[in-house]
Amino acid sequence: MSNQIIRDHKRRLLVAKYELKRMHYKAICRDRNLPNKIRYEYFFKLSKLPRNSSKTRVRNRCIFTGRPRSVYKLFRISRIVFRELASKGSLIGIHKSCW
């Protein structure tokens, strides 16, 4: 396994761990009915969370090659691997179109 795949997996674990806490802090920061002091306090707490616990730090990668671009979400594989597996018949329900 490449280092990028391992790093991305660790980020996914962190996102799952801090997801509820991050959503809670963000909701408090956005609530304009609360006093500014409380909102700033939670904004500070939000900034203290790990950077890798944010969803935007996660990158969809191919599970076979680790390629970060042109990955099909449904299969979690890149277009190149998808084409190879589809041509071999390894993907159930996928076949070459003809008309």
N, C-alpha and C positions, 0 to 999 in steps of 0.2 A: 504494500500500500504506500502511496506517495505521501509526502509530508502535507501537501495541501488537503488531501482527503481527511487525514487525521485531524488537522487543524479545524477544518469545517465541521467535523463531527463534534469536536469539543465545543465549538461555538453553538451548535444546535443544542447540546446538553445545557449550556449556560442560558440560552434563550428559554428553554423549557423551565429551568429552575427559577428564573427571575421574572417570568412573564406576568404573573399575577401582581407581584409587588410593583413592577414597572407600570402596569395599567392603573393600579391604585394611585400611585404617585402622580401620574399624568392627569388623571381625572381631577385630583385635588388642585393641581397647578392650573388647570383650565377653568375651574369653577370661579366665576367672577363674584359670586355672592359671599365668598369667604374673605376675611381680611387679608391684606397684602402680606402681612408678616407671616401668616401661616402658609400662604402660597409660596413665598420665597424660601421658607424653611423646607418645604417639600421639593421645591426645585433644586435646592442644594443637595437633598438626599438623593434625588434622581441623578444628579451629576456624579455622585459618589459610587453609583452602581458600576460594575465592570462594563467597559466599552463593548466587549464581545457579547454582552447579554442583550444587545439590541437586535431586532429582526433584520435590520438593513445590513448587518455585517455577515449574514448567512448568504452563501452563494450556492445555487443549485449546480451540482456536478454529476457527471456520469459515474455510475457505480462501478463500471468496468475500467474505464480509462482515466477518470478524474478530470476530463475535459470540462471547462467551465462554460463554454459557449455552445449554443444550439442544442440544449438538452430538453427533451420532451418530458414534461412534468408527469404525465400519466405513467410512463415507463421508467423514468429517471435514468435514461440512457441517451447518449449523443446520437446525432443523425447518422454518423458513420457506423457506429455499432448497430443501430437500429436497422440500417440497410443490410448489413451482413447477416444479422439474425433473421430478418424477414426473408431474405433470399434462401437461407438454409431451411426455413420452415420451423424455426425454433420458437417463434412467437405465435401463440395460438390465436386464431381468428384473423390474422394478418396475412394477406396475400396480394400479389402484384395485380394491379388493376388492368383490365383489358376491355376494350369496347369496339 
